[in-house]
Amino acid sequence: MNQLVRCKDNIRVFLLWMEGKMRTLQLLALTFLLLNGILCLGAVVDPTLDGYVYTVADYAIDIQVSSSIFLCSDNSVVVFSIAEWDDAGPSYKRMITKLDPLGHLLWRRQVPGGAYPIITGVDIDGADNVTFIHTDGDLCKLCTVSSDGVISDLSEPVQLPRAPFFTKAMRTGSGDIVAVGSAIWADDYINPSYCTTYCHFSALGDTLATANWYNSQHDSPMAHDLAFLDNGNLLITGAFGAEDSTILEINLAGEVLNSYSIPPTNYDLYGVTISKEANAQSHLVAYGTDGGVSIGRFSGGNLQHLFSIPTTTISYVSSMIVTPENIFICGASGPDGRLVKLDWAGNVLWTRKQRGWNLCEYVVYGGGMSKSLLALDQYGCVYWAWGRANQLVVVKLLPDGEVPVQDEVQTPAVNALTAYPNPMKSHLTIKSASALRDDGVNVYNIRGELVRSLKLSDGEAIWDGKDRSGHNCPSGVYLLRSTSERNQVTKISKIN
């Protein structure tokens, strides 16, 4: 009997011990989840495991559409877009937006300008600074936007012979910049006429050459796309003829060396896109026809038809990326945007659809469509800049065309935090994308412990690297989180 009592007592002690252990494990698990809830917002995951559809809507805007996208070294993206207000007549503004590798908003900037400012992206450098051309009427200058959203002028404004609306800009091997698009030929407010335009700038913004080609038989002649030949000349696609589209070969001075007719497209604004293949002088050319989209190889002045994509899949084409394995083209079919992935036999591997007209690079006085709407990362994920009504849309698709977990990410908060210098030493400047709110910022260490609470004044705060007790914080990783928008987290590093 005594042995049975002792056995029951031992079992009771064991169960109490197990209950204590379970409570400890539950506490540890809860702590882990809480920390993970903080840390995961600033974490970088394998981009092959996640895709997203980012949307931001502003109901004060009538039209908000993307014009180009640039992929940063960490797979964050910078997107140029245009927004139109129609209060007392249309008003146009250009915006630059940056998303982190998970599709969350980092910052959003408006590019200042007059009534019709135009920004045309050129390229992105190793420090994730994007160079772009800013035109406002007939004034033009080179600018850059840094990785943390600071917009700077690279050159003084220069006056061009015609007011341009560039659709594509690229950098030459020597560092100069060439751009094509359309321009106002005769500034008649009721019935203005346009011409195709070309400009050649130095890396410092000096105008080296301009050329304009007027075509009285076409309502809005414009250059759609631009590519380089190995001999240093340029290929320009556009609506130069009365009916047929054309490929022009020009030199850097803007002199036409050759002109090649290609079949007519079914919509001038989408027109013809061109992309260089990996081998020598050949290029792929994609253009819309009555039956869909035709893709051919242009080499030595000849266009060889390869295959067609039916209009049920895609009708108009606006941008294309060519890799040794695949061809990506985006455009529209009816009122909906389409992104298509093909193999080199012309087989459609998958198609992605977006609702609403893709009025990329909204037509202002005959302005055309940008041709930098796609980007591809090292994992084979494709990024597609889009727009519909008052929404800016950026889609990241996995190699199989899927977006796992969610279809559309929630609209990010407008006061995302940026901080510099990062890494910091003695002081850190923290800015909110919205200067209209006086919220606060909490600083956490990597364990999720609150280190310091700061007040934002006019959207800015300074952290001196000290904790709440006034002690200097050790080197390491810290997290900044807005007190009003708790899903906005910025990771910074501190070095002593």
WOLINZI-V529133 format. One record per residue. N is the residue number from 0. RES is the residue in three letters. PHI is phi in radians with two decimals (none if undefined). PSI is psi as a letter, one per 20 degrees, with the letter a starting at -180 (* if undefined). D_CENTER is the distance of its C-alpha to the mean C-alpha in whole Angstrom. Layout:
N	RES	PHI	PSI	D_CENTER
N	RES	PHI	PSI	D_CENTER
This chain:
0	MET	none	g	79
1	ASN	-1.07	h	78
2	GLN	-1.14	h	76
3	LEU	-1.15	h	74
4	VAL	-1.11	g	74
5	ARG	-1.08	h	72
6	CYS	-1.13	g	70
7	LYS	-1.11	g	69
8	ASP	-1.09	g	68
9	ASN	-1.13	g	66
10	ILE	-1.11	g	64
11	ARG	-1.10	g	63
12	VAL	-1.11	g	62
13	PHE	-1.09	g	60
14	LEU	-1.15	g	58
15	LEU	-1.09	h	58
16	TRP	-1.11	g	57
17	MET	-1.15	h	54
18	GLU	-1.09	g	53
19	GLY	-1.09	g	53
20	LYS	-1.11	g	50
21	MET	-1.12	h	48
22	ARG	-1.11	h	48
23	THR	-1.10	g	47
24	LEU	-1.11	g	44
25	GLN	-1.10	g	43
26	LEU	-1.11	g	42
27	LEU	-1.11	g	41
28	ALA	-1.12	g	38
29	LEU	-1.12	g	38
30	THR	-1.06	g	37
31	PHE	-1.05	g	35
32	LEU	-1.13	g	33
33	LEU	-1.11	g	33
34	LEU	-1.11	g	31
35	ASN	-1.12	h	29
36	GLY	-1.11	h	28
37	ILE	-1.44	g	27
38	LEU	-1.28	h	26
39	CYS	-1.15	h	23
40	LEU	-1.18	h	21
41	GLY	-1.90	j	20
42	ALA	-1.42	q	21
43	VAL	-1.89	p	19
44	VAL	-1.85	r	20
45	ASP	-1.09	o	20
46	PRO	-1.07	i	16
47	THR	-1.28	i	18
48	LEU	-1.74	i	20
49	ASP	-2.59	q	17
50	GLY	-2.25	r	15
51	TYR	-2.75	r	13
52	VAL	-2.18	o	12
53	TYR	-1.64	p	11
54	THR	-2.32	q	12
55	VAL	-2.37	p	13
56	ALA	-1.97	p	16
57	ASP	-2.29	o	18
58	TYR	-1.39	i	21
59	ALA	-1.47	i	22
60	ILE	-1.83	p	19
61	ASP	-1.42	g	20
62	ILE	-2.38	p	17
63	GLN	-2.47	o	14
64	VAL	-2.39	q	11
65	SER	-1.48	q	8
66	SER	-2.14	h	8
67	SER	-2.90	q	6
68	ILE	-2.42	q	3
69	PHE	-2.26	p	5
70	LEU	-1.69	p	7
71	CYS	-1.48	r	10
72	SER	-1.13	h	13
73	ASP	-1.74	j	14
74	ASN	1.24	j	11
75	SER	-1.35	r	9
76	VAL	-2.27	q	5
77	VAL	-2.03	p	4
78	VAL	-2.11	p	3
79	PHE	-1.65	q	6
80	SER	-2.58	r	8
81	ILE	-2.15	q	12
82	ALA	-2.23	q	15
83	GLU	-2.10	p	19
84	TRP	-1.83	q	22
85	ASP	-2.33	m	25
86	ASP	-1.44	f	28
87	ALA	-1.98	m	30
88	GLY	1.77	q	28
89	PRO	-1.14	q	25
90	SER	-2.31	p	23
91	TYR	-2.02	p	19
92	LYS	-2.35	q	17
93	ARG	-1.84	p	13
94	MET	-2.13	q	11
95	ILE	-2.19	p	8
96	THR	-2.19	p	7
97	LYS	-2.14	p	7
98	LEU	-1.99	q	8
99	ASP	-1.38	r	11
100	PRO	-1.06	i	12
101	LEU	-1.72	j	14
102	GLY	1.55	j	11
103	HIS	-1.62	q	13
104	LEU	-1.19	p	12
105	LEU	-1.70	g	12
106	TRP	-2.82	r	12
107	ARG	-2.52	p	12
108	ARG	-2.21	q	13
109	GLN	-1.75	p	15
110	VAL	-1.52	p	15
111	PRO	-1.20	q	19
112	GLY	3.05	a	21
113	GLY	-1.49	b	23
114	ALA	-1.23	h	24
115	TYR	-2.29	m	21
116	PRO	-1.26	q	19
117	ILE	-2.20	p	16
118	ILE	-2.12	p	13
119	THR	-2.21	o	12
120	GLY	-1.19	q	10
121	VAL	-1.85	f	12
122	ASP	-2.88	r	12
123	ILE	-2.18	p	11
124	ASP	-1.69	a	15
125	GLY	-1.17	i	16
126	ALA	-1.68	j	16
127	ASP	1.16	k	12
128	ASN	-1.62	p	13
129	VAL	-1.80	p	11
130	THR	-1.56	p	13
131	PHE	-2.54	q	13
132	ILE	-1.71	p	16
133	HIS	-1.95	o	17
134	THR	-2.04	q	20
135	ASP	-2.54	n	22
136	GLY	1.21	c	25
137	ASP	-1.68	j	26
138	LEU	-1.64	p	25
139	CYS	-2.50	p	22
140	LYS	-2.62	q	21
141	LEU	-1.61	p	19
142	CYS	-2.37	r	17
143	THR	-2.47	q	15
144	VAL	-2.10	p	13
145	SER	-1.35	r	14
146	SER	-1.13	h	13
147	ASP	-1.79	j	15
148	GLY	1.61	j	13
149	VAL	-1.53	p	16
150	ILE	-1.66	p	16
151	SER	-2.33	q	19
152	ASP	-1.49	p	20
153	LEU	-1.66	i	21
154	SER	-2.59	r	24
155	GLU	-1.35	q	26
156	PRO	-1.12	p	25
157	VAL	-2.09	q	27
158	GLN	-1.69	p	28
159	LEU	-1.77	q	28
160	PRO	-1.07	h	30
161	ARG	-2.23	q	28
162	ALA	-1.28	o	26
163	PRO	-1.63	q	22
164	PHE	-2.28	n	19
165	PHE	-1.34	q	17
166	THR	-1.87	h	15
167	LYS	-2.63	p	15
168	ALA	-2.40	q	15
169	MET	-2.48	r	16
170	ARG	-1.78	p	18
171	THR	-1.39	r	22
172	GLY	-1.10	h	24
173	SER	-1.54	i	25
174	GLY	1.74	i	22
175	ASP	-1.23	r	23
176	ILE	-2.22	p	20
177	VAL	-2.07	q	21
178	ALA	-2.53	q	19
179	VAL	-2.33	q	20
180	GLY	3.02	c	20
181	SER	-2.24	r	23
182	ALA	-2.58	q	25
183	ILE	-1.32	p	28
184	TRP	-1.54	g	31
185	ALA	-2.33	o	33
186	ASP	-1.48	m	32
187	ASP	-1.64	o	34
188	TYR	-1.05	h	33
189	ILE	-1.44	g	35
190	ASN	-2.29	m	34
191	PRO	-1.22	q	32
192	SER	-2.03	q	31
193	TYR	-2.27	r	29
194	CYS	-2.46	r	28
195	THR	-1.39	p	26
196	THR	-2.24	q	25
197	TYR	-2.46	p	24
198	CYS	-2.41	q	24
199	HIS	-2.19	o	24
200	PHE	-2.01	q	24
201	SER	-1.34	r	25
202	ALA	-1.12	i	23
203	LEU	-1.68	j	24
204	GLY	1.69	j	24
205	ASP	-1.24	p	27
206	THR	-1.41	o	27
207	LEU	-1.68	h	29
208	ALA	-2.82	q	29
209	THR	-2.40	q	28
210	ALA	-2.64	q	29
211	ASN	-2.36	p	29
212	TRP	-2.11	o	31
213	TYR	-1.70	p	32
214	ASN	-2.31	o	33
215	SER	-1.21	i	36
216	GLN	-1.63	j	35
217	HIS	-2.28	p	32
218	ASP	-1.12	g	31
219	SER	-2.40	m	27
220	PRO	-1.11	p	27
221	MET	-2.72	q	24
222	ALA	-1.57	p	22
223	HIS	-1.59	g	19
224	ASP	-2.64	r	18
225	LEU	-2.55	q	19
226	ALA	-2.61	q	20
227	PHE	-1.77	q	23
228	LEU	-1.67	q	26
229	ASP	-1.15	h	28
230	ASN	-1.48	j	30
231	GLY	1.65	i	28
232	ASN	-1.38	r	28
233	LEU	-2.08	q	25
234	LEU	-1.93	p	25
235	ILE	-2.12	p	23
236	THR	-1.83	q	23
237	GLY	3.13	a	24
238	ALA	-1.70	n	27
239	PHE	-1.72	h	29
240	GLY	-1.60	r	32
241	ALA	-1.19	h	34
242	GLU	-2.21	g	33
243	ASP	-1.31	q	32
244	SER	-1.40	r	28
245	THR	-2.47	q	29
246	ILE	-1.96	p	27
247	LEU	-1.77	p	28
248	GLU	-1.87	p	29
249	ILE	-2.25	r	29
250	ASN	-1.65	r	30
251	LEU	-1.16	h	28
252	ALA	-1.38	i	31
253	GLY	1.56	j	29
254	GLU	-1.46	p	33
255	VAL	-1.34	p	33
256	LEU	-1.70	h	34
257	ASN	-2.60	q	34
258	SER	-2.36	p	33
259	TYR	-2.22	p	32
260	SER	-1.48	q	32
261	ILE	-2.27	r	31
262	PRO	-0.99	q	31
263	PRO	-1.16	q	30
264	THR	-1.64	r	27
265	ASN	-1.62	j	27
266	TYR	-2.77	o	25
267	ASP	-1.06	h	24
268	LEU	-1.23	h	21
269	TYR	-1.53	g	19
270	GLY	0.98	c	22
271	VAL	-2.18	p	21
272	THR	-1.99	q	19
273	ILE	-2.39	q	20
274	SER	-2.55	p	19
275	LYS	-1.29	p	21
276	GLU	-1.46	r	23
277	ALA	-1.21	h	24
278	ASN	-1.75	p	28
279	ALA	0.79	c	29
280	GLN	-1.66	j	29
281	SER	-1.48	q	27
282	HIS	-2.32	q	24
283	LEU	-1.60	p	23
284	VAL	-2.15	p	23
285	ALA	-2.15	p	22
286	TYR	-2.66	q	23
287	GLY	-1.42	q	24
288	THR	-2.23	r	28
289	ASP	-1.10	h	30
290	GLY	-1.69	i	30
291	GLY	2.46	c	27
292	VAL	-2.14	p	25
293	SER	-1.83	p	26
294	ILE	-2.13	p	25
295	GLY	-2.41	r	27
296	ARG	-1.88	p	28
297	PHE	-1.81	p	28
298	SER	-2.67	p	31
299	GLY	1.07	k	34
300	GLY	1.53	i	33
301	ASN	-1.99	q	34
302	LEU	-1.89	o	31
303	GLN	-1.72	o	32
304	HIS	-1.19	p	31
305	LEU	-1.80	g	30
306	PHE	-2.88	r	29
307	SER	-2.15	q	28
308	ILE	-1.98	p	26
309	PRO	-1.12	q	28
310	THR	-1.13	h	27
311	THR	-1.17	h	27
312	THR	-1.61	g	24
313	ILE	-2.78	q	22
314	SER	-1.94	g	23
315	TYR	-2.04	q	21
316	VAL	-2.14	q	18
317	SER	-2.24	h	15
318	SER	-2.67	q	13
319	MET	-2.59	q	15
320	ILE	-2.19	p	15
321	VAL	-2.04	p	18
322	THR	-2.14	r	20
323	PRO	-1.05	h	23
324	GLU	-1.80	h	23
325	ASN	-2.47	r	21
326	ILE	-2.21	p	19
327	PHE	-1.97	p	16
328	ILE	-2.32	q	16
329	CYS	-2.23	q	14
330	GLY	3.10	c	16
331	ALA	-2.68	r	18
332	SER	-2.42	o	22
333	GLY	1.11	c	24
334	PRO	-1.47	i	22
335	ASP	-1.90	q	20
336	GLY	-1.35	q	16
337	ARG	-2.36	p	17
338	LEU	-2.17	p	15
339	VAL	-2.19	p	18
340	LYS	-1.90	p	19
341	LEU	-2.13	q	22
342	ASP	-1.68	r	25
343	TRP	-1.35	i	26
344	ALA	-1.60	i	29
345	GLY	1.56	j	27
346	ASN	-1.32	p	27
347	VAL	-1.40	o	25
348	LEU	-1.44	g	24
349	TRP	-2.85	r	22
350	THR	-2.29	p	20
351	ARG	-1.99	p	18
352	LYS	-2.05	q	18
353	GLN	-2.22	q	16
354	ARG	-1.36	q	19
355	GLY	1.63	q	19
356	TRP	-1.10	p	18
357	ASN	-1.64	n	15
358	LEU	-1.51	l	15
359	CYS	-1.10	p	12
360	GLU	0.92	m	13
361	TYR	-0.83	p	16
362	VAL	-1.26	o	19
363	VAL	-2.12	o	21
364	TYR	0.89	l	24
365	GLY	1.49	j	23
366	GLY	-1.08	q	20
367	GLY	-1.67	b	18
368	MET	-1.90	p	15
369	SER	-1.14	q	12
370	LYS	-2.07	k	12
371	SER	-2.22	l	9
372	LEU	-1.65	i	7
373	LEU	-2.21	q	8
374	ALA	-2.50	q	8
375	LEU	-2.30	p	11
376	ASP	-1.68	a	13
377	GLN	-1.27	i	16
378	TYR	-1.69	i	17
379	GLY	1.51	j	16
380	CYS	-1.44	p	14
381	VAL	-1.90	p	11
382	TYR	-1.97	p	8
383	TRP	-2.23	o	8
384	ALA	-1.56	p	6
385	TRP	-2.53	a	9
386	GLY	-2.96	q	12
387	ARG	-2.63	p	15
388	ALA	0.83	d	18
389	ASN	-1.71	j	17
390	GLN	-2.01	p	14
391	LEU	-1.61	p	10
392	VAL	-2.21	p	10
393	VAL	-2.24	p	7
394	VAL	-1.98	p	10
395	LYS	-1.97	p	10
396	LEU	-2.05	q	14
397	LEU	-1.26	r	17
398	PRO	-0.96	h	18
399	ASP	-1.58	j	21
400	GLY	1.49	j	18
401	GLU	-1.68	q	19
402	VAL	-2.09	o	18
403	PRO	-1.27	r	20
404	VAL	1.23	f	22
405	GLN	-2.16	q	20
406	ASP	-1.64	g	19
407	GLU	-2.41	p	17
408	VAL	-1.20	q	16
409	GLN	-1.06	q	18
410	THR	-1.08	p	16
411	PRO	-1.17	q	16
412	ALA	-1.16	q	18
413	VAL	-1.53	i	17
414	ASN	-1.94	l	19
415	ALA	-1.04	q	17
416	LEU	-1.65	q	19
417	THR	-2.20	q	18
418	ALA	-2.51	q	21
419	TYR	-2.72	q	22
420	PRO	-1.28	q	24
421	ASN	-2.37	o	23
422	PRO	-1.30	q	25
423	MET	-1.80	r	28
424	LYS	-2.03	f	31
425	SER	-1.75	h	33
426	HIS	-2.44	q	31
427	LEU	-2.25	p	27
428	THR	-1.63	p	26
429	ILE	-1.97	p	24
430	LYS	-2.22	q	22
431	SER	-1.78	q	20
432	ALA	-1.14	i	17
433	SER	-2.02	p	20
434	ALA	-1.61	j	23
435	LEU	-1.65	i	25
436	ARG	-2.13	p	27
437	ASP	-1.85	m	29
438	ASP	-1.60	a	28
439	GLY	-2.10	r	29
440	VAL	-2.31	p	28
441	ASN	-1.76	p	29
442	VAL	-1.86	p	29
443	TYR	-2.03	q	30
444	ASN	-1.50	a	31
445	ILE	-1.20	i	30
446	ARG	-1.53	j	33
447	GLY	1.48	j	32
448	GLU	-1.51	p	35
449	LEU	-1.19	p	34
450	VAL	-1.74	g	35
451	ARG	-2.77	q	34
452	SER	-1.96	p	33
453	LEU	-2.11	q	32
454	LYS	-1.77	p	31
455	LEU	-1.49	p	29
456	SER	-2.06	o	30
457	ASP	0.96	k	28
458	GLY	1.38	j	25
459	GLU	-2.45	q	26
460	ALA	-2.54	q	28
461	ILE	-2.10	p	30
462	TRP	-1.87	p	31
463	ASP	-1.55	j	34
464	GLY	1.42	j	33
465	LYS	-1.92	q	36
466	ASP	-1.53	a	37
467	ARG	-1.16	h	39
468	SER	-1.61	j	42
469	GLY	1.52	j	41
470	HIS	-1.53	q	41
471	ASN	-1.19	p	39
472	CYS	-1.33	q	36
473	PRO	-1.24	r	36
474	SER	-1.11	q	33
475	GLY	2.67	a	31
476	VAL	-1.71	p	28
477	TYR	-2.25	q	28
478	LEU	-2.09	p	25
479	LEU	-1.85	p	25
480	ARG	-2.38	p	25
481	SER	-1.16	q	25
482	THR	-1.34	h	28
483	SER	-1.72	h	27
484	GLU	-2.05	n	24
485	ARG	-1.24	i	25
486	ASN	-1.54	j	22
487	GLN	-1.71	o	20
488	VAL	-2.18	p	21
489	THR	-2.13	p	20
490	LYS	-1.67	p	22
491	ILE	-2.30	r	23
492	SER	-2.06	q	26
493	LYS	-2.11	p	29
494	ILE	-2.18	p	32
495	ASN	-1.78	*	35
